[in-house]
Amino acid sequence: MALSNFPAKKLDYLRRKCYFRTKLHKTDIMEVEGKIIAVGQSRGGVSKAGNNWKLQEYVLETIEQYPKKVAFEVFGEEKIQQFNIQVGESLKVSFDIDARQWQDRWFNSIRAWKVERVSADAPASAAPVQPAAQFQQPPFAAAPAPAPTDFARTDPADDLPF
């Protein structure tokens, strides 16, 4: 369908939507924070161009009420050595998501580009814990109890079952 066939209002909407997505894509940073629970075997090989490559996979478990597991990869021998990720470490991982097609199927990859160590004592994203004393309600004067309702004395025209 040619753009000239779209109503002006619809075309303006599509332009704004595409502009917003482009701006969001350029400024949105994807991060996950948690604890490393597994380190996969490193894989490597030689590309078609004859360059050596190496890939290391890790599994991170988020620190939330309902923890999630995120498998991500680090590409390149230099990055693998630079990050030096070990099981049990608390990390904040910045990553990109990419998809590739292989034999008519699509596969996603989560590739880390920045790794920061986080203190195991207090995660940066968690709110500080308040002492229990601050949550107690102040005492208040007891209000007189309302008179009990007599449900037996109802209007006979009121035939609703509830």
DSSP file (Angstrom, degrees, kcal/mol; ACC not computed):
  #  RESIDUE AA STRUCTURE BP1 BP2  ACC     N-H-->O    O-->H-N    N-H-->O    O-->H-N    TCO  KAPPA ALPHA  PHI   PSI    X-CA   Y-CA   Z-CA
    1    1 A M              0   0    0      0, 0.0     2,-0.1     0, 0.0     5,-0.0   0.000 360.0 360.0 360.0 130.5    0.0    0.0    0.0
    2    2 A A    >   -     0   0    0      1,-0.1     3,-1.4     3,-0.0     4,-0.4  -0.421 360.0-122.3 -74.6 150.2    1.4    3.4   -1.0
    3    3 A L  G >  S+     0   0    0      1,-0.3     3,-1.2     2,-0.2    -1,-0.1   0.784 109.7  66.8 -63.1 -27.0    1.8    6.1    1.7
    4    4 A S  G 3  S+     0   0    0      1,-0.2    -1,-0.3     7,-0.0     4,-0.1   0.732  92.7  61.2 -68.3 -19.6   -0.4    8.4   -0.4
    5    5 A N  G <  S+     0   0    0     -3,-1.4    -1,-0.2     2,-0.1    -2,-0.2   0.646  85.9  93.4 -80.3 -15.4   -3.3    6.1    0.3
    6    6 A F  S <  S-     0   0    0     -3,-1.2     2,-0.0    -4,-0.4    -3,-0.0  -0.542  86.2-110.0 -76.8 141.5   -3.1    6.6    4.1
    7    7 A P     >  -     0   0    0      0, 0.0     4,-2.5     0, 0.0     5,-0.2  -0.391  30.0-114.5 -63.7 151.2   -5.3    9.3    5.6
    8    8 A A  H  > S+     0   0    0      1,-0.2     4,-2.3     2,-0.2     5,-0.2   0.868 115.6  53.4 -58.2 -39.1   -3.2   12.3    6.8
    9    9 A K  H  > S+     0   0    0      2,-0.2     4,-2.0     1,-0.2    -1,-0.2   0.917 110.8  45.6 -64.0 -43.7   -4.1   11.6   10.5
   10   10 A K  H  > S+     0   0    0      2,-0.2     4,-2.4     1,-0.2    -2,-0.2   0.899 112.0  51.8 -66.5 -41.9   -3.0    7.9   10.2
   11   11 A L  H  X S+     0   0    0     -4,-2.5     4,-2.2     2,-0.2    -2,-0.2   0.897 109.1  50.1 -62.7 -41.6    0.2    8.9    8.5
   12   12 A D  H  X S+     0   0    0     -4,-2.3     4,-2.3    -5,-0.2    -1,-0.2   0.907 110.1  51.4 -63.0 -41.8    1.0   11.4   11.2
   13   13 A Y  H  X S+     0   0    0     -4,-2.0     4,-2.3     1,-0.2    -2,-0.2   0.924 110.1  48.6 -60.3 -45.7    0.4    8.8   13.9
   14   14 A L  H  X S+     0   0    0     -4,-2.4     4,-2.4     1,-0.2     5,-0.2   0.889 110.1  51.6 -64.0 -39.9    2.7    6.3   12.1
   15   15 A R  H  X S+     0   0    0     -4,-2.2     4,-2.2     1,-0.2    -1,-0.2   0.931 111.8  46.3 -62.7 -44.7    5.5    8.9   11.8
   16   16 A R  H  X S+     0   0    0     -4,-2.3     4,-2.6     2,-0.2    -2,-0.2   0.900 112.0  51.4 -64.5 -40.1    5.3    9.8   15.5
   17   17 A K  H  X S+     0   0    0     -4,-2.3     4,-2.4     2,-0.2    -2,-0.2   0.921 111.5  46.3 -64.1 -45.1    5.3    6.1   16.5
   18   18 A C  H  X S+     0   0    0     -4,-2.4     4,-2.2     2,-0.2    -1,-0.2   0.895 112.7  50.5 -65.1 -40.0    8.4    5.4   14.4
   19   19 A Y  H  X S+     0   0    0     -4,-2.2     4,-2.5    -5,-0.2    -2,-0.2   0.922 110.8  49.3 -63.3 -44.0   10.1    8.4   15.8
   20   20 A F  H  X S+     0   0    0     -4,-2.6     4,-2.9     1,-0.2     5,-0.2   0.924 110.8  49.5 -62.6 -44.7    9.3    7.4   19.4
   21   21 A R  H  X S+     0   0    0     -4,-2.4     4,-2.5     1,-0.2    -1,-0.2   0.897 111.2  49.6 -62.4 -40.1   10.6    3.8   18.8
   22   22 A T  H  X S+     0   0    0     -4,-2.2     4,-1.8     2,-0.2    -1,-0.2   0.929 113.4  45.5 -64.3 -44.5   13.8    5.1   17.4
   23   23 A K  H  X S+     0   0    0     -4,-2.5     4,-1.4     1,-0.2    -2,-0.2   0.912 113.7  49.6 -65.0 -41.8   14.4    7.5   20.3
   24   24 A L  H  X S+     0   0    0     -4,-2.9     4,-2.3     1,-0.2     3,-0.2   0.908 109.2  52.5 -63.4 -42.1   13.5    4.8   22.8
   25   25 A H  H  < S+     0   0    0     -4,-2.5    -1,-0.2     1,-0.2    -2,-0.2   0.877 110.4  47.6 -62.3 -38.3   15.8    2.3   21.2
   26   26 A K  H  < S+     0   0    0     -4,-1.8    -1,-0.2     1,-0.2    -2,-0.2   0.771 121.8  33.0 -76.9 -25.0   18.8    4.7   21.3
   27   27 A T  H  < S+     0   0    0     -4,-1.4     2,-0.4    -3,-0.2    -2,-0.2   0.623  92.3  98.9-107.6 -14.5   18.3    5.7   24.9
   28   28 A D     <  -     0   0    0     -4,-2.3     2,-0.5    -5,-0.2    -4,-0.0  -0.604  54.2-161.9 -80.5 129.1   16.9    2.6   26.6
   29   29 A I        -     0   0    0     -2,-0.4     2,-0.6    67,-0.0    67,-0.1  -0.946   8.8-144.8-112.5 128.0   19.6    0.5   28.4
   30   30 A M  E     +A   95   0A   0     65,-0.6    65,-2.2    -2,-0.5     2,-0.3  -0.815  30.0 163.3 -94.9 125.1   18.8   -3.1   29.3
   31   31 A E  E     -A   94   0A   0     -2,-0.6     2,-0.3    63,-0.2    63,-0.2  -0.960  19.9-168.7-138.3 153.8   20.2   -4.2   32.6
   32   32 A V  E     -A   93   0A   0     61,-1.9    61,-3.2    -2,-0.3     2,-0.4  -0.993   8.2-157.7-141.9 143.9   19.7   -7.1   35.0
   33   33 A E  E     +A   92   0A   0     -2,-0.3    30,-0.7    59,-0.2     2,-0.3  -0.969  36.8  94.4-125.5 137.9   21.0   -7.5   38.5
   34   34 A G  E     -AB  91  62A   0     57,-2.4    57,-2.9    -2,-0.4     2,-0.4  -0.972  65.3 -56.4 174.9-160.7   21.5  -10.8   40.4
   35   35 A K  E     -AB  90  61A   0     26,-2.5    26,-2.9    -2,-0.3     2,-0.4  -0.905  44.5-117.7-115.3 136.3   23.7  -13.6   41.4
   36   36 A I  E     + B   0  60A   0     53,-2.5    52,-2.6    -2,-0.4    24,-0.2  -0.581  34.7 170.5 -72.6 124.2   25.7  -15.9   39.1
   37   37 A I  E     +     0   0A   0     22,-2.7     2,-0.3    -2,-0.4    23,-0.2   0.570  61.7  19.9-111.2 -14.3   24.4  -19.5   39.6
   38   38 A A  E     - B   0  59A   0     21,-1.3    21,-2.4    48,-0.1     2,-0.5  -0.989  52.8-156.2-156.3 146.1   26.1  -21.3   36.7
   39   39 A V  E     - B   0  58A   0     -2,-0.3    19,-0.2    19,-0.2     3,-0.1  -0.992  24.2-147.1-121.9 122.2   29.0  -20.9   34.3
   40   40 A G        -     0   0    0     17,-3.0     2,-0.2    -2,-0.5    19,-0.0  -0.239  31.2 -80.8 -82.0 172.8   28.8  -22.8   31.0
   41   41 A Q        -     0   0    0     15,-0.1    16,-0.4     1,-0.1     2,-0.2  -0.485  49.0-115.3 -70.2 141.5   31.5  -24.3   29.0
   42   42 A S        -     0   0    0     -2,-0.2     2,-0.3    14,-0.2    14,-0.2  -0.564  30.3-158.2 -78.6 145.4   33.4  -21.9   26.8
   43   43 A R  E     +C   55   0A   0     12,-3.1    12,-3.2    -2,-0.2     2,-0.3  -0.895  15.9 166.7-121.1 152.6   33.0  -22.4   23.0
   44   44 A G  E     +C   54   0A   0     -2,-0.3     2,-0.3    10,-0.3    10,-0.2  -0.958   4.6 147.2-155.3 172.4   35.3  -21.2   20.3
   45   45 A G  E     -C   53   0A   0      8,-2.0     8,-2.5    -2,-0.3     2,-0.4  -0.965  45.4 -75.3 179.6-165.6   36.1  -21.6   16.7
   46   46 A V  E     -C   52   0A   0     -2,-0.3     6,-0.2     6,-0.2    -2,-0.0  -0.983  40.2-134.5-122.9 129.1   37.3  -19.9   13.5
   47   47 A S    >   -     0   0    0      4,-3.2     3,-1.8    -2,-0.4     6,-0.0  -0.172  32.8 -99.0 -73.4 171.9   35.1  -17.6   11.5
   48   48 A K  T 3  S+     0   0    0      1,-0.3    -1,-0.1     2,-0.1    -2,-0.0   0.811 126.6  57.0 -60.1 -29.7   34.7  -17.7    7.7
   49   49 A A  T 3  S-     0   0    0      2,-0.1    -1,-0.3     1,-0.0    -2,-0.0   0.518 123.2-107.2 -80.6  -4.5   37.2  -14.9    7.6
   50   50 A G  S <  S+     0   0    0     -3,-1.8     2,-0.3     1,-0.3    -2,-0.1   0.583  73.7 138.1  91.6  10.3   39.8  -17.0    9.5
   51   51 A N        -     0   0    0      1,-0.0    -4,-3.2     0, 0.0    -1,-0.3  -0.713  53.0-122.3 -91.6 140.9   39.5  -15.1   12.8
   52   52 A N  E     -C   46   0A   0     -2,-0.3     2,-0.3    -6,-0.2    -6,-0.2  -0.550  32.2-173.8 -76.4 144.0   39.4  -17.0   16.1
   53   53 A W  E     -C   45   0A   0     -8,-2.5    -8,-2.0    -2,-0.2     2,-0.3  -0.967  10.2-165.3-137.8 155.9   36.4  -16.4   18.3
   54   54 A K  E     -C   44   0A   0     -2,-0.3    22,-3.2   -10,-0.2     2,-0.4  -0.997   2.2-170.8-143.3 143.5   35.4  -17.4   21.9
   55   55 A L  E     -CD  43  75A   0    -12,-3.2   -12,-3.1    -2,-0.3     2,-0.4  -0.999   2.4-167.3-138.3 135.3   32.1  -17.4   23.7
   56   56 A Q  E     - D   0  74A   0     18,-2.3    18,-2.7    -2,-0.4     2,-0.3  -0.990  10.4-150.9-125.8 133.1   31.3  -18.0   27.4
   57   57 A E  E     - D   0  73A   0    -16,-0.4   -17,-3.0    -2,-0.4     2,-0.3  -0.807  14.5-179.3-106.0 145.9   27.7  -18.5   28.7
   58   58 A Y  E     -BD  39  72A   0     14,-2.9    14,-2.4    -2,-0.3     2,-0.4  -0.937  19.3-141.4-136.8 157.4   26.5  -17.6   32.3
   59   59 A V  E     -BD  38  71A   0    -21,-2.4   -22,-2.7    -2,-0.3   -21,-1.3  -0.993  17.7-169.0-124.4 127.1   23.3  -18.0   34.2
   60   60 A L  E     -BD  36  70A   0     10,-2.8    10,-3.1    -2,-0.4     2,-0.5  -0.915  10.0-150.8-115.0 138.7   22.2  -15.2   36.5
   61   61 A E  E     -BD  35  69A   0    -26,-2.9   -26,-2.5    -2,-0.4     8,-0.2  -0.952  21.1-129.4-111.2 125.5   19.3  -15.4   39.0
   62   62 A T  E     -B   34   0A   0      6,-2.9     2,-0.9    -2,-0.5   -28,-0.2  -0.280  12.9-125.3 -70.8 157.6   17.6  -12.1   39.9
   63   63 A I        +     0   0    0    -30,-0.7     2,-0.2     4,-0.1    -1,-0.1  -0.801  64.5 116.8-106.4  88.8   17.1  -11.1   43.5
   64   64 A E  S    S-     0   0    0     -2,-0.9    62,-0.0     1,-0.1   -30,-0.0  -0.807  82.8 -90.8-140.9 176.8   13.3  -10.5   43.6
   65   65 A Q  S    S+     0   0    0      1,-0.3    -1,-0.1    -2,-0.2    -2,-0.0   0.916 129.4  29.0 -61.1 -41.6   10.2  -11.9   45.3
   66   66 A Y  S    S-     0   0    0     -3,-0.0    -1,-0.3     2,-0.0    -4,-0.1  -0.838  97.1-145.2-118.1  90.5    9.9  -14.3   42.4
   67   67 A P        -     0   0    0      0, 0.0     2,-0.3     0, 0.0    -4,-0.1  -0.200  11.1-156.9 -61.6 144.6   13.5  -14.8   41.1
   68   68 A K        -     0   0    0      2,-0.0    -6,-2.9     0, 0.0     2,-0.5  -0.897  10.7-132.5-118.2 150.1   14.0  -15.2   37.4
   69   69 A K  E     -D   61   0A   0     -2,-0.3     2,-0.5    -8,-0.2    -8,-0.2  -0.887  19.5-168.5-104.7 134.8   16.9  -16.9   35.7
   70   70 A V  E     -D   60   0A   0    -10,-3.1   -10,-2.8    -2,-0.5     2,-0.5  -0.982   8.4-155.4-126.1 120.6   18.6  -15.2   32.8
   71   71 A A  E     +D   59   0A   0     -2,-0.5     2,-0.3   -12,-0.2   -12,-0.2  -0.839  25.8 166.6 -93.4 127.1   21.2  -16.9   30.5
   72   72 A F  E     -D   58   0A   0    -14,-2.4   -14,-2.9    -2,-0.5     2,-0.3  -0.897  22.0-138.8-136.1 166.9   23.6  -14.5   28.8
   73   73 A E  E     -De  57 111A   0     37,-2.7    39,-2.7    -2,-0.3     2,-0.5  -0.918   3.5-147.6-129.4 153.3   26.8  -14.7   26.9
   74   74 A V  E     -D   56   0A   0    -18,-2.7   -18,-2.3    -2,-0.3     2,-0.5  -0.987  20.6-152.8-117.7 127.1   30.1  -12.8   26.8
   75   75 A F  E     +D   55   0A   0     -2,-0.5   -20,-0.2    37,-0.4     4,-0.2  -0.867  54.1  36.7-107.2 131.4   31.7  -12.8   23.4
   76   76 A G  S  > S-     0   0    0    -22,-3.2     4,-2.3    -2,-0.5     5,-0.2   0.298  74.1-111.7 104.9 132.2   35.5  -12.4   22.9
   77   77 A E  H  > S+     0   0    0      1,-0.2     4,-2.2     2,-0.2     5,-0.2   0.870 116.2  54.6 -59.9 -38.9   38.4  -13.7   24.8
   78   78 A E  H  > S+     0   0    0      1,-0.2     4,-2.5     2,-0.2    -1,-0.2   0.927 110.5  44.9 -63.0 -45.2   39.4  -10.2   26.0
   79   79 A K  H  > S+     0   0    0     -4,-0.2     4,-2.9     2,-0.2     5,-0.3   0.897 110.7  54.0 -66.4 -40.6   35.9   -9.5   27.5
   80   80 A I  H  X S+     0   0    0     -4,-2.3     4,-2.0     1,-0.2     5,-0.4   0.924 114.5  41.0 -59.6 -44.9   35.8  -13.0   29.1
   81   81 A Q  H  < S+     0   0    0     -4,-2.2    -2,-0.2     2,-0.2    -1,-0.2   0.884 114.7  52.4 -70.5 -38.5   39.1  -12.3   30.9
   82   82 A Q  H  < S+     0   0    0     -4,-2.5    -2,-0.2    -5,-0.2    -1,-0.2   0.927 115.4  39.5 -63.6 -46.2   38.2   -8.7   31.7
   83   83 A F  H  < S-     0   0    0     -4,-2.9    -2,-0.2    -5,-0.1    -1,-0.2   0.872  82.1-171.6 -73.7 -37.4   34.9   -9.6   33.3
   84   84 A N     <  -     0   0    0     -4,-2.0     2,-0.3    -5,-0.3    -3,-0.1   0.912  14.6-164.4  44.8  59.0   36.3  -12.7   35.1
   85   85 A I        -     0   0    0     -5,-0.4     2,-0.3     4,-0.0    -1,-0.2  -0.579   8.2-172.1 -81.0 131.6   32.8  -13.8   36.2
   86   86 A Q    >   -     0   0    0     -2,-0.3     3,-1.5   -47,-0.0   -50,-0.3  -0.877  32.8 -91.4-122.9 154.6   32.7  -16.5   38.9
   87   87 A V  T 3  S+     0   0    0     -2,-0.3   -50,-0.2     1,-0.2     3,-0.1  -0.407 110.8  27.7 -62.8 136.4   29.8  -18.5   40.5
   88   88 A G  T 3  S+     0   0    0    -52,-2.6    -1,-0.2     1,-0.3     2,-0.2   0.247  87.3 130.8  96.3 -11.4   28.3  -16.8   43.5
   89   89 A E    <   -     0   0    0     -3,-1.5   -53,-2.5   -54,-0.1     2,-0.6  -0.482  55.4-132.7 -75.9 144.6   29.1  -13.2   42.5
   90   90 A S  E     +A   35   0A   0     28,-0.4    28,-2.7   -55,-0.2     2,-0.3  -0.884  39.0 171.8 -96.1 123.6   26.5  -10.5   42.6
   91   91 A L  E     -AF  34 117A   0    -57,-2.9   -57,-2.4    -2,-0.6     2,-0.5  -0.886  38.3-141.7-132.9 157.3   26.5   -8.5   39.3
   92   92 A K  E     -AF  33 116A   0     24,-2.5    24,-2.4    -2,-0.3     2,-0.5  -0.993  30.2-163.3-115.3 119.2   24.7   -5.9   37.3
   93   93 A V  E     -AF  32 115A   0    -61,-3.2   -61,-1.9    -2,-0.5     2,-0.4  -0.906  10.8-159.2-111.5 124.2   24.9   -6.9   33.7
   94   94 A S  E     +AF  31 114A   0     20,-2.7    19,-2.5    -2,-0.5    20,-1.4  -0.858  29.5 168.1 -96.6 135.9   24.2   -4.5   30.8
   95   95 A F  E     -AF  30 112A   0    -65,-2.2   -65,-0.6    -2,-0.4     2,-0.3  -0.920  33.9-134.2-146.9 166.1   23.3   -6.3   27.6
   96   96 A D  E     - F   0 111A   0     15,-2.2    15,-2.5    -2,-0.3     2,-0.5  -0.915  20.6-139.1-118.2 149.7   21.9   -6.2   24.1
   97   97 A I  E     + F   0 110A   0     -2,-0.3     2,-0.3    13,-0.2    13,-0.2  -0.935  26.4 171.5-110.9 134.0   19.4   -8.6   22.6
   98   98 A D  E     - F   0 109A   0     11,-2.3    11,-3.0    -2,-0.5     2,-0.4  -0.953  17.3-150.5-137.9 156.1   19.8   -9.9   19.1
   99   99 A A  E     - F   0 108A   0     -2,-0.3     2,-0.3     9,-0.2     9,-0.2  -0.959  11.1-174.9-128.5 147.8   18.1  -12.6   17.0
  100  100 A R  E     - F   0 107A   0      7,-2.3     7,-2.8    -2,-0.4     2,-0.4  -0.978  20.1-126.9-140.5 154.4   19.4  -14.7   14.2
  101  101 A Q  E     + F   0 106A   0     -2,-0.3     2,-0.3     5,-0.2     5,-0.2  -0.832  25.3 172.4-105.4 138.3   17.9  -17.2   11.8
  102  102 A W  E >  S- F   0 105A   0      3,-3.0     3,-1.0    -2,-0.4    -2,-0.0  -0.929  71.8 -16.7-145.8 119.4   19.1  -20.8   11.3
  103  103 A Q  T 3  S-     0   0    0     -2,-0.3     3,-0.1     1,-0.2    -1,-0.0   0.922 128.0 -49.7  50.4  54.3   17.3  -23.4    9.2
  104  104 A D  T 3  S+     0   0    0      1,-0.2     2,-0.3     0, 0.0    -1,-0.2   0.662 119.8 105.5  62.2  20.2   14.0  -21.5    9.2
  105  105 A R  E <   - F   0 102A   0     -3,-1.0    -3,-3.0     2,-0.0     2,-0.4  -0.951  62.6-136.1-125.9 150.6   14.1  -21.0   13.0
  106  106 A W  E     - F   0 101A   0     -2,-0.3     2,-0.4    -5,-0.2    -5,-0.2  -0.874  17.0-168.8-108.8 138.9   14.9  -17.8   15.0
  107  107 A F  E     - F   0 100A   0     -7,-2.8    -7,-2.3    -2,-0.4     2,-0.3  -0.983  10.9-143.4-127.9 136.6   17.1  -17.8   18.1
  108  108 A N  E     - F   0  99A   0     -2,-0.4     2,-0.4    -9,-0.2    -9,-0.2  -0.714  12.1-165.2 -95.0 147.8   17.7  -15.0   20.6
  109  109 A S  E     - F   0  98A   0    -11,-3.0   -11,-2.3    -2,-0.3     2,-0.7  -1.000  11.7-153.6-132.6 138.9   20.9  -14.1   22.2
  110  110 A I  E     - F   0  97A   0     -2,-0.4   -37,-2.7   -39,-0.2     2,-0.6  -0.935  20.6-169.6-109.7 108.2   21.5  -11.9   25.2
  111  111 A R  E     -eF  73  96A   0    -15,-2.5   -15,-2.2    -2,-0.7     2,-0.2  -0.889  13.7-139.2-110.8 118.6   25.1  -10.6   24.9
  112  112 A A  E     + F   0  95A   0    -39,-2.7   -37,-0.4    -2,-0.6   -17,-0.3  -0.496  25.1 170.6 -74.1 138.6   26.7   -8.7   27.8
  113  113 A W  E    S+     0   0A   0    -19,-2.5     2,-0.3     1,-0.4   -18,-0.2   0.449  70.1  29.0-123.1  -9.7   28.7   -5.6   27.0
  114  114 A K  E     - F   0  94A   0    -20,-1.4   -20,-2.7     2,-0.0     2,-0.4  -0.965  60.5-171.8-152.6 135.8   29.2   -4.3   30.6
  115  115 A V  E     - F   0  93A   0     -2,-0.3     2,-0.4   -22,-0.2   -22,-0.2  -0.997   4.6-173.0-131.3 128.4   29.5   -6.1   33.9
  116  116 A E  E     - F   0  92A   0    -24,-2.4   -24,-2.5    -2,-0.4     2,-0.3  -0.970  24.3-124.8-122.0 136.8   29.6   -4.3   37.3
  117  117 A R  E     - F   0  91A   0     -2,-0.4     2,-0.4   -26,-0.2   -26,-0.2  -0.595  27.2-158.1 -75.5 138.3   30.3   -6.0   40.7
  118  118 A V        -     0   0    0    -28,-2.7   -28,-0.4    -2,-0.3     2,-0.1  -0.934  26.8-100.9-119.3 142.1   27.5   -5.3   43.2
  119  119 A S        -     0   0    0     -2,-0.4     5,-0.1     3,-0.3     3,-0.1  -0.385  23.6-143.7 -59.5 133.3   27.9   -5.5   47.0
  120  120 A A  S    S+     0   0    0      1,-0.2    -1,-0.2    -2,-0.1   -29,-0.0   0.717  94.3  64.1 -72.4 -20.5   26.4   -8.7   48.2
  121  121 A D  S    S+     0   0    0      1,-0.3    -1,-0.2     0, 0.0    -2,-0.0   0.938 117.9  10.0 -70.7 -47.1   25.1   -7.0   51.4
  122  122 A A  S    S-     0   0    0     -3,-0.1    -1,-0.3     6,-0.0    -3,-0.3  -0.911  73.4-138.2-140.3 108.4   22.7   -4.6   49.8
  123  123 A P    >   -     0   0    0      0, 0.0     3,-0.8     0, 0.0    -3,-0.1  -0.361  21.0-127.3 -61.9 144.8   21.6   -4.7   46.1
  124  124 A A  T 3  S+     0   0    0      1,-0.2    -6,-0.0    -5,-0.1   -91,-0.0   0.816 106.6  51.3 -64.7 -31.5   21.5   -1.2   44.6
  125  125 A S  T 3  S+     0   0    0      2,-0.1    -1,-0.2     0, 0.0     2,-0.2   0.638  89.9  95.8 -84.3 -12.6   17.9   -1.7   43.3
  126  126 A A  S <  S-     0   0    0     -3,-0.8     3,-0.1     1,-0.1   -62,-0.0  -0.530  77.6-119.9 -81.0 144.5   16.5   -2.8   46.6
  127  127 A A        -     0   0    0     -2,-0.2    -1,-0.1     1,-0.1    -2,-0.1  -0.534  38.8 -95.1 -77.5 147.4   14.8   -0.3   48.9
  128  128 A P        -     0   0    0      0, 0.0     2,-0.4     0, 0.0    -1,-0.1  -0.354  42.6-111.6 -63.6 143.3   16.3    0.2   52.3
  129  129 A V        -     0   0    0     -3,-0.1     3,-0.0     1,-0.0    -3,-0.0  -0.617  28.3-142.4 -80.3 129.8   14.6   -1.9   55.0
  130  130 A Q        -     0   0    0     -2,-0.4     5,-0.1     1,-0.1    -1,-0.0  -0.670  24.9-103.5 -89.1 144.2   12.7    0.1   57.6
  131  131 A P    >   -     0   0    0      0, 0.0     3,-1.2     0, 0.0     4,-0.4  -0.358  29.2-119.9 -62.5 149.4   12.7   -0.9   61.2
  132  132 A A  G >  S+     0   0    0      1,-0.3     3,-1.5     2,-0.2     4,-0.4   0.796 108.2  69.1 -63.1 -28.7    9.5   -2.6   62.3
  133  133 A A  G >  S+     0   0    0      1,-0.3     3,-0.9     2,-0.2    -1,-0.3   0.806  91.8  60.0 -62.3 -28.5    8.8    0.1   64.9
  134  134 A Q  G <  S+     0   0    0     -3,-1.2    -1,-0.3     1,-0.2    -2,-0.2   0.687 100.2  56.3 -73.4 -16.6    8.1    2.6   62.1
  135  135 A F  G <  S+     0   0    0     -3,-1.5    -1,-0.2    -4,-0.4    -2,-0.2   0.517  80.6 109.0 -93.9  -5.2    5.3    0.5   60.8
  136  136 A Q  S <  S-     0   0    0     -3,-0.9    -3,-0.0    -4,-0.4     0, 0.0  -0.481  71.3-122.4 -72.4 141.0    3.3    0.4   64.0
  137  137 A Q        -     0   0    0     -2,-0.2    -1,-0.1     1,-0.1     3,-0.1  -0.611  27.8-109.9 -82.9 142.2    0.1    2.4   64.0
  138  138 A P        -     0   0    0      0, 0.0    -1,-0.1     0, 0.0     2,-0.0  -0.380  40.1 -99.5 -67.8 149.2   -0.3    5.1   66.7
  139  139 A P        -     0   0    0      0, 0.0     2,-0.3     0, 0.0     0, 0.0  -0.384  45.0-170.1 -67.1 148.2   -2.9    4.4   69.4
  140  140 A F        -     0   0    0     -3,-0.1     2,-0.1    -2,-0.0     3,-0.0  -0.943  30.2 -88.2-138.0 159.7   -6.2    6.1   68.9
  141  141 A A        -     0   0    0     -2,-0.3     2,-0.3     1,-0.1     0, 0.0  -0.431  48.1-109.6 -70.0 138.7   -9.3    6.6   70.9
  142  142 A A        -     0   0    0     -2,-0.1    -1,-0.1     1,-0.0     3,-0.1  -0.527  30.9-140.5 -71.6 128.0  -11.8    3.8   70.6
  143  143 A A        -     0   0    0     -2,-0.3     2,-0.1     1,-0.1    -1,-0.0  -0.583  31.1 -93.2 -84.3 150.2  -14.9    5.0   68.7
  144  144 A P        -     0   0    0      0, 0.0    -1,-0.1     0, 0.0     0, 0.0  -0.397  47.1-107.4 -64.5 141.5  -18.3    3.8   69.9
  145  145 A A        -     0   0    0      1,-0.1     2,-0.0    -2,-0.1    -3,-0.0  -0.432  35.8-110.9 -69.2 140.1  -19.4    0.7   68.0
  146  146 A P        -     0   0    0      0, 0.0    -1,-0.1     0, 0.0     3,-0.1  -0.352  40.4 -92.7 -69.1 154.2  -22.3    1.3   65.5
  147  147 A A        -     0   0    0      1,-0.1     2,-0.0    -2,-0.0     0, 0.0  -0.425  48.9-103.0 -66.3 138.9  -25.6   -0.2   66.3
  148  148 A P        -     0   0    0      0, 0.0     2,-0.4     0, 0.0    -1,-0.1  -0.342  34.4-117.6 -65.5 144.7  -26.1   -3.7   64.9
  149  149 A T        -     0   0    0     -3,-0.1     2,-1.0     1,-0.0     3,-0.1  -0.673  15.6-137.6 -85.2 133.9  -28.2   -3.9   61.7
  150  150 A D    >   -     0   0    0     -2,-0.4     3,-0.6     1,-0.2    -1,-0.0  -0.804  21.9-179.6 -92.8 102.8  -31.4   -5.9   62.0
  151  151 A F  T 3  S+     0   0    0     -2,-1.0     3,-0.2     1,-0.2    -1,-0.2   0.664  75.1  68.7 -78.3 -15.8  -31.5   -7.9   58.7
  152  152 A A  T 3  S+     0   0    0      1,-0.2     2,-1.3    -3,-0.1    -1,-0.2   0.823  90.8  64.7 -70.6 -29.5  -34.8   -9.6   59.7
  153  153 A R  S <  S+     0   0    0     -3,-0.6     2,-0.3     2,-0.0    -1,-0.2  -0.559  76.3 139.6 -93.3  70.6  -36.6   -6.2   59.3
  154  154 A T        -     0   0    0     -2,-1.3    -3,-0.0    -3,-0.2    -2,-0.0  -0.706  62.7 -88.1-109.1 164.6  -36.1   -5.7   55.6
  155  155 A D    >   -     0   0    0     -2,-0.3     3,-1.6     1,-0.1    -1,-0.0  -0.553  29.5-140.8 -70.2 127.6  -38.4   -4.3   53.0
  156  156 A P  T 3  S+     0   0    0      0, 0.0    -1,-0.1     0, 0.0    -3,-0.0   0.745 101.4  62.3 -64.1 -21.7  -40.5   -7.2   51.5
  157  157 A A  T 3  S+     0   0    0      1,-0.1     2,-1.3     2,-0.1    -2,-0.0   0.679  82.1  89.1 -76.7 -14.8  -40.2   -5.6   48.0
  158  158 A D    <   +     0   0    0     -3,-1.6    -1,-0.1     1,-0.2    -4,-0.0  -0.687  48.9 160.2 -83.7  93.8  -36.4   -6.1   48.3
  159  159 A D        +     0   0    0     -2,-1.3    -1,-0.2     3,-0.0    -2,-0.1   0.172  21.7 130.3-104.9  17.2  -36.2   -9.5   46.7
  160  160 A L        -     0   0    0      1,-0.1    -2,-0.0     2,-0.0     0, 0.0  -0.502  59.1-134.7 -70.4 139.4  -32.5   -9.5   45.8
  161  161 A P              0   0    0      0, 0.0    -1,-0.1     0, 0.0    -2,-0.0   0.473 360.0 360.0 -76.9   0.2  -30.7  -12.6   47.0
  162  162 A F              0   0    0      0, 0.0    -2,-0.0     0, 0.0    -3,-0.0   0.386 360.0 360.0-131.4 360.0  -27.7  -10.6   48.3
